[in-house]
Amino acid sequence: MSCGFSKKLISDLVCQKDGAILSIDKITRENEQSVFDGQLVCATCQSHYEIKDGIVNLLIDKHDLEQLMQDEISARDKEAGQYDKRLSVRYYKELPSTFKKIGDCHNKKVIEYGCGTGRLTQELVTRCDQILAVDFSVKSLKLLADKFDNKDNIGLVLADATKFKSVNNSFDIALSFQFLEHVPTLEQRKTWLNSVHQTLIDGGLFISTVYHQSLRRRIKKQPQEGSHPFGIFFHYFFDKEIKDELKTYFNIVNLHPIDITLPLEARLNIPMKLAGLLSRLSEHIPIVNQLGHLLIVKAKNKS
């Protein structure tokens, strides 16, 4: 049995057309804590949003999305089944450092943008009070829903996370993992960061990982921008770019590379757990840490 949509999180949703509050219009399947099937309605424009198998569909009209975004949705849907397997090799390099940054989220309400198939969501749901997870790949969300059994503190939302609006001053923590690098333009990234700023409480935490234009990439003269073979746009960041893009809305607590692959690591066939330990030890060693595949940033929301 997959998860339903937590009833406690419905009050955090707004109409994606006019920003007005949403309420339950009808329920056809539920339990005490969650809605599995039903419909929400906007208090102002009367737009209706379906809840099916615990997923709220707030994707207004897929046909109105820019072509680049439509291509990415198609690509994400196609690769959803292989995504966890493809990234599992980096588990020990990425996840321990990420959860260390998140810290204690007990009794916290969390929003995760671009959750995908939920590599981190699976762990987060056991640590926090409530979590709202947003993605625009319905196949990814269905795979994520199937990973849970009788969890009543999660809400899955089908939406364009770059434009997703939720109630202001509602969440304690906002998260995005390898999401921002797939937002094509600076203007779109700033619009999204403003939305994150608005939905967080004053002093709320924002933790994000992004692709890093690492020393290895610079030596190889690899470009900062392009598209993966399956059509998904990417941008590799320098740390100064992240600082510049966040400074309007957030005070940066710390920012540094993670997921570090050392020279000759593959040839020596180093076990994954040991490689993860070496990566974490290297995170704060100057020059060596510039080999990191990702940047991780922890920031506090400005008032």
N, C-alpha and C positions, 0 to 999 in steps of 0.2 A: 504493500500500500504506500503510495507516495504522499507527500505532505499537502496540507491545505494551506490557505492564506490566513495568517493570523488575524483574528478580528481586532486585536489591539492596534494593528498597523493600518487599518483602513482609514482611520482619522488623520493619518499622515499623508494621504494621497490627495491630489487636486486634479481638476480637469485640465488636460493638456492644451485645451483651446483657449480658456479664459482665466485659469488659475483659481476658479471657485472650488469650494469644498465638494467632496463626493460623499454619497451615503448609499447604503444598501437599498436597492430597488426591489430585488427578489432573491431568494435563496432556494435552490432545488436540491442541494446536498451539503450537509454540514455536520459538524459535531460541536461540542460545547465551546471549544476554543477557536476553531478554524472553519473557513468556508471553502468547499471544494468546487462547487458549481453555483453560479448565480449571476447577478448583474448589479453594477453600480450606476448611479445617475448623478449628473451635475445639478447642483441646486439652482444654477443660473440659466444655463443654455439648454438644459435637459438632455445633453448628450449622454449616451449609454455606453458602458464599458463592460465587456464580458469577463466573467471569471470562469475558467474551464480547467478542470483538474488541478485547481489550486493556483493557477497562473492568471494574474490580472492583465488583460490586454489593453495597454494604453498607447499602443502604436497607432496613431490617428489614421494615417493612410500611407501604406507602403509605397504607393504609386507617386506620392508627392515628394518622396525623398530624392535627394540629389543622386545622380547615376553612380557616383563613386561610393556612396553609402549603400545603395541597392546591391552593388557588386560585392561589397564586404559582407552584407547580410547573407547573400547566396553562398559566398565562400565559407563563412563561419558555419552555416548550416551543413555544408558538405563535409567539412572536416571535424565536426563536433565529436563524432564517435572515436576519433583518433587523438584528440587533443590531450587528454590526460596521459596517455601512453607516451606521446611525443615529448612531453615536458617532465615526465617522472625522473629522467636521468639527472635533472637539476634540483631535485627535491631538497637534498641535504645542503646545497649551496644557497638556496633562496629562502626556504620557508623558516628555518630557525631564526635567521636575522630579521625577517619580516615580523614574525610574532614577538620577537624581543622589542621591536619598535612599538608595536601596538600596545604591549603591556597588559595590565589587568583591565579587562572590559566587562567584568562582572557588574551586573545592574546597570549596564550602559545600553543605550539604543544606537544601533549601528546602521549606516547605509553603505552599500557596496555598489559601485558603478562598474559596469562591464564584467559581471561575475563569471560569464562563460559557463563552463560545466562545473564550476565550483570547487576547484582544487583547494582554495583557502576557505571558501564558504563552509565546507564540511566541518572544518575545525572551529570556525568562528561561531557556528550555531550552538556549539557545546560550551562556549565561553561567555557569550553575552546574553543580555536579557531578551532583546528583540533585534532581528536583523532584516532589513529590506534589501533585497538583491535584485539589481536591474541589468537587463541585457536585451539586445535586439535579435538574438538568435533563438527562435522558439525551440529548435531541436536541442540546443545547449541547455535551455531551461528545463526541458522535459527530462533530459539525462540527469540534471541536477536534482529535480524533484524525486526521481526514482531512487536516489541515494539515501533518502530520508524515510523513516518509518515512524509515524505518530509524533513527529516534531510539531509543536504548536507555537513556536516563537519565531517563525520565518514567514516572509512574504515575498513571493517571486513576481516580478513585473516585467512584461514584454514592452519595451519602449526604446526609443533612441536615447541612450544615456547622455549623449552630448547636449540634448535639449530638454532632458527630463526635469520637470518641476515637482517639488513636494512642499509641504507646509514649512513656512519659515520658522527658524529657531526651534527645530524639532529633534535633531539628532545630536548625540554626544560625540560621535566619531564618524568620519567619512573616510572611505577607503577606495583606492583604485589600484589595481595591479596590472601592469603592462597594458594600460588602456590609453593613456594620454598620447602616447606616440602614434596612435592610429587615428587621431583627430587631425584632419588635413591642414587646417589653416590656423594661424595665430589668433585671428578673430574668433574662430569657433572655440579654441581652447580657452580664451579669456571669457567668453560667454558661459562656458561650462564651469569654469572656476568661480565665476560670480554666483552661479546657482548653488554650488557647493557651499560657498561663503554664506549665502542666505539661509540655507536649510540647517546649518550648524548653529548650535548655541554659542553665545559669546565665550571665547576661550576653548571651544571644542577643538578636537584634534583632527588633523588631516594627514593621513599617511598614504604615500603613493610610491610605486616603483615604475621606472620608465627605462627604455633602452638608453644605453650610454655610448656616446661616441668615444670609445675607449682608445687607449694607446695602440692597441693591436690594430684597430680599424684605421687609425690615423697613419700608422706605418704602412699599411697595405693600400692607403689612399682610397678607402671605401667611402662612398657618398653618405651624407647624412640622411638623405631622403630617397625614396623609391617605392617599389611595390614588391611584395613577396610573390613567388611564382603562382600562388593561387589567388592573386589579385588584391591583397590587402595592403593599403598604404602604410608606410612607416616613416618615422622621423627619429633619428638618434640624437640625444641631447648632450650638450656640454652642461656642466653644473651651473655655470653662469646663466645660461638660458632659463633653467628651472628657477633660479633665484629671481630673475627679472620678471618671469611670468607670474610668480606667486606673490610678489611683494605688495601688490595693491590690496590684497585681501588677507594675507597671512603673515605671521611672524615665524620665520624658520627657526626651529629648535636645533636640528642637525640635518646634514646632507652629505652622503658619501657613497662610494661604489660598493656593490656586493656582487655575488655570483662570479667569483674570480677563478679563472682557469690559468694555472701556472704553466710556463714553458715545459715541454716534454711530458706533461701530465698524461696525455693520451698514450704516448709511446710506452710509458712505464706501467700503463694499465693499473693505475692507482684505484683501489676500491672506493666506491661512491661515498661511504661514510667518512673515510680518511680525507678524500678530496674536499668534502664539505667542511671538515675541521680546518684544513689548510686555507680554504677560502675565507672562513671567518677570522682566522688569525691574521690574514693578509689585508683585511678591510681597512685597517688604520696604519698601514705601513706606506709611507709616501712613495710614489712612483709605481711600486708593485700594485697598489690598489687601483691604479689607472688601467689595469687589465680587466677590471670588472665589467661584466656584460650589462649590468643594471646599475642605475642610481636609485637610492632610496631616500626619501625626504619625509621628515616629520615636522609638522608646522602647527601653530596655534591660530585659531580664527580670530581676526581682529573684531573689535566691537563696532 
